[in-house]
Amino acid sequence: MSELRVVLLGNSWSERSSVANFILGETQFNAEDEPDRCVRVRGQSEDRELVLINTPDLLGLHISQHKLTEVIEDCVRLSAPGPHVFLLVLDAEGFTEEHKGKLCRVLQLFSDLRDQSFDHSLVLVSTPGAQSSGFMEKCLERVHLREIIRCRHMWKNNLQRSELLTMLTQTIQDHTGEHLSCDVFKEKDGSLTMKPKSEHRGPSLNLVLCGKRGAGKTSAAKAILGWRDLRSVSNSPVCVQNQGEVCGRRVSLVELPALGGKPPEEVMEESFKCVSLCEPEGVHAFVLVLPVAPLTDEDKRELQTIQNTFSSLVNDFTMILLTVDSDPTHPDVVNFVADNPDIWELRQGCGGRVMVLNIKDKQQFPQLLDAVGRIRSEEPRCFTKDMFTKVLMKRVVEQEKFQSEVNTLKPVVSVG
């Protein structure tokens, strides 16, 4: 990608202009004189051309629908064929609940797909004059600010230009270098509607990689997506999502951190999040990553936790992925898969869906996606957030019933 197109949004023109000048490495935007239209400036980084579109105040509480439509149309025209990243520059001291609502509505204008504009966003929190200890913690206490910066974010304090450019690049790489491409439509009332342009691709796949810590989930994700640098659960206790195009298909890989041994509340939170990241369609397949080796107690504990959390329904969507870095057809590998009793039991539980993958052999990836695609063609087609919610509700009812029975059986102790 030779060009990086960034749209700046936020609640302070001076802060957005300061950040834009910081990215460009020179003063191009007047921080004092705010225009009433978008301003586009070109610059250069070490490896690509920069196009920055600075917007006027779209978060103002009294901006008319007509003015908002006019500015958004202007922004779409100046960022054609589409922005790569929305850089949300937030002045933490002045950012309010009203600003948050307006920002969400503005981003939704760029896409009618759930969270797509947020997926293309990087939040930069500006804290002018806020060097006192504990200021960041105080910012996070504000619910409306915390909800915005739950996605990819950085703090402006002591930020280096190279760090910001790297993070902008990473935001793009998470979408295989694609920009958000929209068609613009005007409704009868003059309001604006934008629809993402349809692209002719194979069907998308939402996959959740699960397994114990050290099972090789990140290595499998890197191999499938073909990336060397990848956000990983090995450095994070929470779910990590990476997206890319593989064999003409849009693939979303969510790495679920190891659940075994964690408190029940944390297990439920991360499990619910991993399913939510695959919305609106749901999880097409849970890919259980295991090395070609006998199952350890930790493996078995992790498998039991997954089963208890998602219920037996998860078996209908599970595929076992055994990873090797050698020939998967070697007799030792074939005999292990055929004869190991634990692997045999797992295969029986998930309909025999198992594949041995040499993570260095890219020719196997189409086979893997085809195998996962066959799960998608079955009924039900995916594991949805609604299904998981019903599992949780059923568990709550069962626990309440059990507790009621325990209370009924408690002996009555008489006094005196």
ZAMARGU-4260 file (C-alpha; in steps of 0.2 Angstrom, whole numbers, plus 5000, padded with zeros to 4 digits):
<rodrens>
0) 5000/5000/5000 | 5008/5016/4994 | 4995/5028/5002 | 4988/5029/5019 | 4972/5039/5021
5) 4967/5045/5038 | 4952/5054/5044 | 4953/5063/5060 | 4938/5065/5071 | 4936/5071/5089
10) 4930/5085/5101 | 4944/5098/5099 | 4950/5105/5082 | 4966/5112/5090 | 4970/5094/5097
15) 4966/5086/5080 | 4977/5099/5071 | 4991/5096/5083 | 4991/5078/5080 | 4990/5080/5061
20) 5005/5091/5061 | 5014/5078/5073 | 5010/5064/5060 | 5016/5075/5045 | 5032/5081/5054
25) 5028/5099/5049 | 5015/5112/5053 | 5001/5111/5039 | 4986/5114/5050 | 4981/5130/5059
30) 4976/5125/5076 | 4968/5141/5080 | 4957/5144/5065 | 4944/5131/5063 | 4936/5129/5046
35) 4918/5124/5042 | 4923/5111/5029 | 4935/5096/5029 | 4954/5100/5025 | 4965/5088/5016
40) 4984/5088/5017 | 4997/5077/5009 | 5013/5072/5017 | 5026/5059/5017 | 5032/5045/5030
45) 5047/5034/5027 | 5038/5021/5016 | 5022/5029/5010 | 5012/5044/5006 | 5001/5051/5019
50) 4984/5059/5016 | 4976/5067/5031 | 4958/5073/5031 | 4954/5084/5046 | 4936/5087/5049
55) 4927/5102/5057 | 4917/5099/5074 | 4905/5085/5070 | 4903/5081/5088 | 4895/5098/5092
60) 4878/5096/5100 | 4870/5109/5089 | 4876/5104/5072 | 4861/5102/5060 | 4858/5086/5050
65) 4860/5096/5034 | 4878/5102/5040 | 4882/5085/5046 | 4877/5077/5029 | 4887/5090/5019
70) 4903/5087/5029 | 4902/5068/5028 | 4899/5069/5009 | 4915/5080/5008 | 4925/5068/5019
75) 4920/5053/5008 | 4925/5063/4992 | 4942/5069/4999 | 4946/5051/5006 | 4941/5042/4990
80) 4941/5027/4987 | 4939/5026/5005 | 4948/5030/5022 | 4960/5017/5029 | 4959/5023/5047
85) 4948/5034/5058 | 4960/5042/5070 | 4948/5047/5085 | 4958/5061/5094 | 4949/5063/5111
90) 4952/5078/5123 | 4949/5068/5139 | 4946/5083/5150 | 4932/5089/5138 | 4925/5073/5131
95) 4907/5070/5137 | 4893/5057/5136 | 4885/5068/5123 | 4901/5068/5113 | 4902/5049/5114
100) 4884/5047/5107 | 4888/5059/5093 | 4904/5051/5088 | 4896/5034/5087 | 4882/5041/5076
105) 4895/5049/5064 | 4905/5033/5063 | 4889/5023/5059 | 4886/5034/5044 | 4901/5027/5036
110) 4895/5009/5037 | 4879/5000/5041 | 4889/4985/5046 | 4890/4982/5065 | 4906/4990/5072
115) 4915/4990/5055 | 4920/5008/5056 | 4926/5005/5074 | 4936/4991/5068 | 4945/5003/5056
120) 4948/5016/5071 | 4962/5020/5082 | 4959/5031/5098 | 4972/5044/5103 | 4968/5051/5120
125) 4975/5068/5123 | 4978/5074/5140 | 4983/5092/5139 | 4992/5098/5155 | 4988/5081/5164
130) 5004/5075/5170 | 4998/5072/5188 | 4999/5054/5194 | 4983/5044/5192 | 4976/5055/5178
135) 4974/5040/5166 | 4965/5030/5180 | 4953/5044/5183 | 4950/5045/5164 | 4945/5026/5164
140) 4933/5029/5178 | 4922/5039/5166 | 4911/5026/5158 | 4908/5035/5142 | 4927/5037/5139
145) 4931/5019/5144 | 4918/5012/5132 | 4926/5022/5117 | 4944/5017/5122 | 4940/4998/5124
150) 4946/4996/5106 | 4964/5000/5100 | 4970/5016/5108 | 4985/5026/5113 | 4989/5040/5125
155) 4996/5056/5118 | 5008/5059/5133 | 5026/5056/5128 | 5021/5048/5111 | 5034/5046/5097
160) 5029/5049/5079 | 5036/5032/5074 | 5025/5024/5087 | 5009/5032/5081 | 5013/5028/5062
165) 5017/5010/5067 | 5000/5008/5076 | 4991/5016/5061 | 4999/5003/5050 | 4995/4989/5062
170) 4976/4995/5061 | 4977/4993/5042 | 4986/4977/5043 | 4972/4970/5053 | 4961/4972/5038
175) 4974/4966/5025 | 4977/4984/5020 | 4959/4987/5014 | 4951/5003/5016 | 4933/5006/5021
180) 4924/5008/5004 | 4907/5016/5003 | 4893/5021/4991 | 4883/5036/4996 | 4865/5038/4995
185) 4853/5052/5000 | 4836/5048/5008 | 4820/5058/5004 | 4822/5068/5020 | 4840/5074/5015
190) 4849/5062/5027 | 4864/5052/5022 | 4865/5033/5020 | 4882/5024/5016 | 4883/5006/5011
195) 4899/4997/5010 | 4903/4992/4992 | 4900/4974/4989 | 4915/4964/4984 | 4915/4947/4975
200) 4924/4935/4987 | 4922/4918/4994 | 4911/4916/5009 | 4918/4923/5025 | 4923/4912/5040
205) 4923/4916/5058 | 4935/4904/5068 | 4939/4903/5086 | 4956/4895/5090 | 4955/4887/5107
210) 4967/4876/5118 | 4978/4877/5133 | 4992/4890/5134 | 5007/4885/5123 | 4996/4874/5112
215) 5001/4883/5096 | 4986/4894/5093 | 4996/4909/5088 | 5008/4899/5077 | 4993/4892/5068
220) 4985/4909/5066 | 5001/4916/5059 | 5002/4902/5047 | 4984/4903/5041 | 4985/4922/5039
225) 5002/4922/5032 | 5008/4935/5044 | 5024/4936/5054 | 5018/4950/5066 | 5002/4946/5074
230) 4993/4951/5090 | 4993/4936/5101 | 4985/4929/5117 | 5002/4924/5123 | 5004/4942/5128
235) 4986/4945/5133 | 4974/4937/5145 | 4960/4942/5134 | 4953/4937/5117 | 4963/4943/5102
240) 4955/4945/5085 | 4965/4945/5068 | 4957/4946/5051 | 4964/4943/5033 | 4960/4936/5016
245) 4965/4918/5013 | 4962/4908/4997 | 4949/4921/4992 | 4939/4921/5008 | 4938/4933/5022
250) 4944/4925/5038 | 4942/4931/5056 | 4953/4922/5068 | 4948/4924/5087 | 4961/4917/5099
255) 4953/4912/5115 | 4965/4913/5130 | 4967/4897/5140 | 4952/4896/5152 | 4957/4881/5163
260) 4961/4887/5181 | 4953/4904/5179 | 4938/4911/5190 | 4921/4906/5183 | 4917/4925/5180
265) 4932/4928/5170 | 4929/4912/5160 | 4912/4917/5156 | 4917/4935/5151 | 4930/4930/5139
270) 4919/4916/5132 | 4905/4928/5129 | 4917/4941/5121 | 4924/4928/5109 | 4907/4924/5102
275) 4902/4942/5102 | 4918/4946/5091 | 4910/4934/5078 | 4894/4943/5077 | 4882/4946/5068
280) 4884/4929/5060 | 4892/4919/5074 | 4906/4906/5076 | 4907/4895/5061 | 4920/4883/5069
285) 4929/4881/5086 | 4946/4875/5081 | 4954/4865/5095 | 4973/4867/5093 | 4983/4852/5099
290) 5001/4847/5096 | 5004/4829/5090 | 5008/4822/5107 | 4999/4813/5121 | 4986/4824/5131
295) 4992/4831/5147 | 4982/4835/5163 | 4982/4853/5158 | 4975/4849/5140 | 4961/4838/5148
300) 4957/4852/5161 | 4956/4865/5147 | 4945/4854/5136 | 4933/4851/5151 | 4932/4869/5154
305) 4927/4873/5136 | 4914/4859/5137 | 4907/4865/5153 | 4907/4883/5147 | 4899/4881/5130
310) 4889/4865/5133 | 4889/4850/5122 | 4882/4861/5108 | 4900/4866/5105 | 4904/4848/5098
315) 4893/4852/5083 | 4905/4866/5078 | 4922/4859/5084 | 4936/4854/5073 | 4953/4846/5080
320) 4968/4854/5072 | 4984/4844/5076 | 4999/4854/5072 | 5017/4848/5066 | 5032/4856/5058
325) 5036/4840/5048 | 5027/4828/5036 | 5009/4825/5042 | 5009/4809/5032 | 5024/4802/5041
330) 5019/4784/5049 | 5023/4790/5066 | 5010/4804/5065 | 4997/4794/5056 | 4998/4780/5069
335) 4997/4792/5083 | 4981/4800/5077 | 4973/4783/5073 | 4979/4774/5089 | 4979/4787/5103
340) 4964/4784/5114 | 4962/4802/5119 | 4962/4808/5101 | 4950/4794/5096 | 4938/4800/5110
345) 4939/4818/5104 | 4936/4813/5086 | 4920/4803/5091 | 4914/4818/5101 | 4915/4831/5086
350) 4909/4820/5072 | 4927/4814/5067 | 4932/4831/5061 | 4951/4831/5063 | 4966/4837/5053
355) 4984/4836/5054 | 4992/4853/5048 | 5010/4856/5044 | 5011/4875/5049 | 5025/4877/5036
360) 5015/4870/5022 | 5004/4883/5014 | 4997/4871/5002 | 4987/4863/5016 | 4977/4879/5020
365) 4964/4877/5006 | 4961/4860/5013 | 4959/4867/5031 | 4947/4880/5025 | 4937/4868/5015
370) 4935/4857/5030 | 4929/4871/5041 | 4918/4876/5027 | 4909/4860/5028 | 4905/4863/5046
375) 4897/4879/5040 | 4886/4870/5027 | 4878/4859/5041 | 4863/4863/5052 | 4864/4873/5063
380) 4876/4884/5053 | 4885/4893/5067 | 4886/4895/5086 | 4878/4912/5089 | 4878/4924/5104
385) 4860/4920/5106 | 4863/4902/5108 | 4877/4905/5121 | 4865/4917/5131 | 4852/4902/5131
390) 4866/4891/5138 | 4870/4903/5152 | 4852/4906/5156 | 4849/4887/5157 | 4864/4885/5169
395) 4857/4899/5180 | 4840/4890/5181 | 4849/4873/5185 | 4860/4881/5199 | 4844/4890/5207
400) 4835/4873/5206 | 4850/4864/5214 | 4851/4877/5228 | 4833/4876/5231 | 4834/4857/5233
405) 4849/4859/5245 | 4840/4871/5256 | 4825/4859/5257 | 4836/4845/5263 | 4845/4855/5276
410) 4841/4848/5294 | 4831/4859/5305 | 4840/4862/5321 | 4829/4865/5336 | 4835/4876/5350
415) 4831/4871/5368
</rodrens>
